[in-house]
């Protein structure tokens, strides 16, 4: 089934893109959630108008994200965790824990903005990318240290 995306979806594409997906996926998820609409001539014209407005909004978001990169770049957070043998952590450090530590420093981010491929399970210092806008990323440093008893 051909649909037009009304929002950016990482797995499918950006706003206004015409994609071919399974009928069930379109009818049961994408269209009811407002993420897509059926690809008709009328809907294509409507989406072109929305794309023009969206380009202006995206430009403003990009400028704000670039300003935020300057403050966020080089920030480091330290997270203390309980440690077992071989410097392995009891549990792991997740994106939610990192955003909590950043919030304590005054940075308001969503955990979904962190590009942490898998939770951190060992002591050390890690570089974590933060996606502030579609093409704008910053890098923060996360130090995982042993919790003192």
C-alpha positions in Angstrom: 0.0 0.0 0.0 1.4 3.4 -0.9 1.3 6.0 1.8 2.6 9.5 2.5 4.5 10.1 5.7 3.1 13.0 7.8 6.0 12.8 10.3 9.6 11.7 10.2 9.9 8.0 11.0 13.5 6.7 11.3 12.7 3.3 9.7 10.7 4.6 6.8 11.7 8.2 5.9 11.0 11.9 6.3 7.8 13.9 6.1 6.2 13.9 2.7 8.0 10.8 1.5 5.8 8.3 -0.5 6.6 4.8 0.7 5.2 1.3 0.0 4.3 -0.6 3.2 2.2 -3.6 4.1 -1.5 -2.9 4.2 -1.9 -4.0 7.8 1.0 -1.8 9.0 -0.6 1.2 7.3 -4.2 0.6 8.3 -3.6 -0.6 11.8 -0.7 1.5 12.9 0.6 4.3 10.7 -2.7 5.9 9.6 -4.5 5.7 13.0 -1.5 7.2 14.8 -1.4 10.1 12.4 2.0 9.1 11.1 0.8 8.6 7.5 -2.0 9.1 5.1 -3.1 7.3 1.9 -1.3 8.4 -1.2 -3.9 10.2 -3.3 -3.5 13.3 -5.5 -5.4 15.5 -3.0 -3.3 14.2 -0.1 -0.1 14.8 -2.1 -1.0 18.4 -2.7 -1.9 18.9 1.0 1.4 17.3 2.1 3.4 19.7 -0.2 1.9 22.7 1.7 2.8 21.1 5.0 6.3 20.4 3.8 6.9 24.1 3.1 5.8 25.1 6.6 7.8 22.2 8.1 11.0 23.4 6.3 10.8 26.8 8.1 10.2 25.1 11.5 13.0 22.6 10.9 15.4 25.5 10.1 14.6 27.1 13.4 15.0 23.8 15.3 18.3 23.3 13.5 19.5 26.8 14.6 18.4 26.1 18.2 20.1 22.7 18.2 23.4 24.2 16.9 23.3 26.7 19.8 22.7 23.9 22.2 25.7 21.9 20.8 28.1 24.5 21.9 26.9 24.2 25.5 26.6 20.4 25.5 29.8 19.5 23.6 32.5 18.3 26.0 30.2 17.9 29.0 31.0 14.9 31.2 28.9 13.1 33.8 30.0 10.6 36.4 27.8 7.7 37.3 28.6 5.6 40.3 27.6 1.9 40.2 28.1 -1.2 42.3 30.8 -3.4 40.9 31.5 -7.1 41.1 34.5 -9.2 40.0 36.5 -8.1 36.9 35.1 -4.5 37.1 31.7 -5.7 35.8 28.7 -3.8 37.0 25.7 -5.1 38.9 23.1 -4.1 36.4 24.1 -1.6 33.7 24.1 2.1 33.0 21.2 3.0 30.7 20.2 6.1 28.6 17.7 7.0 31.3 20.4 7.1 34.0 22.6 9.3 31.8 19.7 11.7 31.1 19.1 11.9 34.9 22.8 12.8 35.5 22.6 15.4 32.7 19.4 16.8 34.3 21.2 17.3 37.5 23.7 19.4 35.6 20.9 21.5 34.1 20.6 19.8 30.6 17.0 18.9 29.7 17.2 15.9 27.3 15.0 13.0 26.4 16.6 9.5 26.7 15.7 8.8 23.1 18.1 11.6 22.0 21.0 9.6 23.3 22.5 7.2 20.8 23.6 4.5 23.2 23.7 1.2 21.2 23.7 -1.0 24.2 23.7 -0.3 28.0 27.2 0.2 29.6 28.2 -2.9 31.6 31.9 -2.1 32.6 33.7 0.6 34.4 35.4 3.2 32.2 34.8 6.4 30.2 32.5 6.3 27.2 31.7 8.8 24.5 28.0 9.0 23.9 26.4 10.8 20.9 23.4 13.1 21.6 21.1 13.7 18.6 19.7 17.2 19.0 18.2 17.5 15.5 18.2 15.2 12.5 21.6 16.4 11.3 22.9 17.8 14.6 24.8 15.7 17.1 26.9 16.5 20.1 29.2 14.2 22.1 29.3 13.9 25.8 31.6 11.9 28.1 30.2 9.4 30.6 32.5 8.1 33.3 31.3 5.0 35.1 33.0 4.6 38.4 32.8 2.1 41.3 30.4 3.1 44.0 32.2 3.6 47.3 30.6 1.5 50.1 
